[in-house]
């Protein structure tokens, strides 16, 4: 795949949802902007806020939609088209209930695995699924409790710590991601996640 030009963090808007499982993707992108010393600007035209700067040799943009999670494509699609960014130049960070808290994995392309936010992004990109995804494990509460779990309650402190640990990336790993060196990035990230999953 190509180098990454756009990193998107999915979540729901407003402080009410800030520490819920559904917002771990947006939280990671916010932390990434701080780490890279990038400033946010509201982009009403694109229904989100964006940041831009040089990172690891690339002109990188960050985007957090201000739409509801299930409408994320209304932000990502127009933003990507306006800036001439192809789907394979995009990384979408989002929560993943199929993994326990403490496990994060990269995925290249493929279907959306019933994640409505990812499905909205794919639809807005012309039904293309060839963007990269950072799947951040938050655990699975059982089907009957899913909606309340994702948006109705803050994550436990211990789970937040596990998520933060799984997303603790050094400069070499981030550089591999941004520059599209996926084999190296996956080896580094997944080996750590495998250890966490086994513990």
N, C-alpha and C positions, 0 to 999 in steps of 0.2 A: 504493500500500500504506500501511498504518498505520504509526505510529511504532513503533520497536523497543522492546520491553519486556524481552526476554531475548536474550542473546548466549551461544551455546554453542560451546565449543572441543572438537573431537573428537581422540582419541588413545588410546593404550594406557596402563594404569597402571604406575607404578613407575619408578625411575631408569634401569633397563635400556633403556627406550624413549625417554628424554627428548629425545635429539637425533636420533632417527630421522625419516625423511621423513613417516611416518604421524602424527607428533605435532606438526606445525607449527601446526595449528589450536589445539590446547590451549596451545601455547607463546605464540601471539599473544594469546589471552585472558588468560593469566597476566600478560603484559606490559601489557595494557590495564588490568587491575586495579591493577597497581603505578602506572601513570600516573595513574589516577583516584583513587588513595589509598583503594582499597576493600580490606577485610579478608576473607579466606576463612574459612569455617566448614564443618566436615564436616556433611553431611546424609545420614546413613546411610539414613534412610527413602527417600531419593530416589537412593541409590547414586551419590553424587557430592559435590562440594564447591561451595559457592555463595558469592557476594558480592552486596551490594546497596548502592546509593547513588544520589544525584542526579547526573545527568550531562547536560549540554546541554539542560536544561529537562525532562528525563524521569526518572521513577523507573525505574532500570535494574537488572536482575539479570544476573549472569554465572553460568554453570554449566559445570563440567568433570566429565563422568561418570567414575566410578571403575571402570566396567565395561570389558570388552574392547571395542575399536572396533566390532566387528560386533554388539554388544549395546547400543549407545549409547541406543537408544530406551527401554530399560528405566529409564533415568534421566530422559531428556528428557520422555517422555510423562507420567509421573506428576507431575513437577515442574510442567509447564505446566498440567495440569488442576487441580492443587491451588491454583495462584495465579491461575487464570482467564485464562491467556494463550493467545490464539488463534494458530494457525500463522503467519498473516501478520504477527504481531508478534514473530517469532523470526528471528534471524540465526544460521546455523550456519557456523562456520569450519572448513575441512577441507583436507587435501592434495588436489592435482589433478595426476595424472600426464600429462594431456594438454597441460599447459603446462610450459615449461622453468622452472627456478629463476630467479627474478627477474621473473616475470609473475604478477600476482594480479588476479582479476576478480570482480566482483559478478554474481550471477545471481538473478533473481526467479522462483521457482517452477520448473516443469519437472521432468522425470524425474531419477532419481538417477545416471544415466550409469555404472551398474555399480559405484558406490561403496557398499560394504556398510554402512558406518557411516551414510551418508545414507539408505540404504534402510531401515535399522532405525528411524531417527528418523521417517521418513514413515509407516511401518507403525504405530508407536506413537501417531502423531497422527491415527489413523483413516484411514490411506491418503491423507492430504492432502499435497500437494507444494507448497503455496502459501506456503512459508517462503522467506526470502532466504538466499543462500549466498555466503560469501566463499571463493572457490576459489583456493587458494594453490599455485602451480606448484612442483613438485619434480623434474620431468623424468621421462622414461620409459626404463627400462633394457632394454626388450625383454621380451616376454611370458614367456619361460622364466625370467627372473630376478626377476619382479615381487615375489613374497612375501619373498624374502631382502632385496631392495632396500628395501622399505617398512618392515620391522620388524627386520631382522637386522644392520644396520650404521649407524653414525653418518653423518650428512651431512658431506660435505667442507666444510672451513672456507670455501672460496670460494663454495660453494652456499648456505651459511648466511648469508653476507654479502649475496648476491643476494636471498635471500628477505627478509631484514631490510630491505633497501632498498625492495623492492616493497611492504612493509607500513608504510613510514614515512609516517604520516598526520598532517597538521596538524589543529588543532582544527576548522577549517572543514570539512574532509572528514569527520572523525568526527561532527560535528554534523549534517551532511547525512545520514549513514547512520542515526544514532540517531533523527532526526526523520522518516525516510522520504522524504527528498528525493532519490529515486534517480537522476533524470536528472542532477542536479548531481554527485552522488557518483560515478556511473559515468563521467561526462566527466572528472572529476579523476583518478580512479584508472586508468581504462583508457588515457588518453592517455600516462600515465607508463609503463604496462606495455607499450604498443605500441612505445614507444621502446626499451625493454629487449629486447623480442622481436626487434626489427630489428637490434640491435647484435651 
